[in-house]
Amino acid sequence: MIEVKEDKMQQFIKFIIDLVDDEFYNYLGESKAEEYFLSGGCLELYKIIKYFIPDIDLFYNIDGHIRIGYQNYLYDVSGKYIISDNYIKLTEDNMMELNDKLGRTEIRFERKQVNVAIINELNMCSGSYVKKIINNLR
């Protein structure tokens, strides 16, 4: 896959990574947020982004990795990519099936599902940085 220039979606994802590393680091043991989202937490990242940006798509590859489809690109914590044949677009119904197959359900942040805890934290962020990025993405 070819990586392309950084944009607002990547900025939002990086903000989420930094937030997790700052606020929830003790729940991941030795791991960093980026590692978590690349090794089982990719569906949680999708759910977080979907909460704020409902018009994203779910893409899945045979290796069990999920990327976020937005404006003809794919995203995950490692970058922005041009859509390729390695990923197939799934529906919300497929996401429910993936919920049982993917992820690291043993990990909780403050006794909450990872996506719920991060969404709550993002909603509590003061200042306009997060709101500005989200508004630019909508």
LINCOR-V8714 format. One record per pair of residues at least 24 apart in sequence whose ideal C-beta (glycine too) atoms are under 6 Angstrom apart, sorted by sequence separation. I is the first residue (numbers start at 1). GAP is how many residues later the second one is. D is the distance in Angstrom with one decimal. If there is no record, write none. Layout:
I GAP D
I GAP D
This chain:
42 24 4.1
61 25 5.1
61 26 4.9
59 28 4.1
60 28 5.9
59 30 5.6
60 30 5.3
57 32 5.6
58 32 4.6
58 37 5.6
37 40 4.4
34 43 4.9
43 55 5.9
43 59 4.9
17 60 5.9
43 60 5.2
9 61 5.5
40 63 5.5
13 64 5.9
40 64 4.0
9 66 5.4
48 67 5.1
47 68 4.0
51 68 5.2
10 70 5.5
44 70 4.4
48 70 5.2
44 71 4.6
48 71 5.9
3 76 4.7
4 76 5.3
1 80 4.2
2 80 5.2
27 82 5.0
52 82 5.0
1 83 5.6
53 84 5.1
24 85 4.6
23 98 5.8
12 121 4.8
11 122 5.7
8 125 5.5
8 128 4.9
8 129 5.4
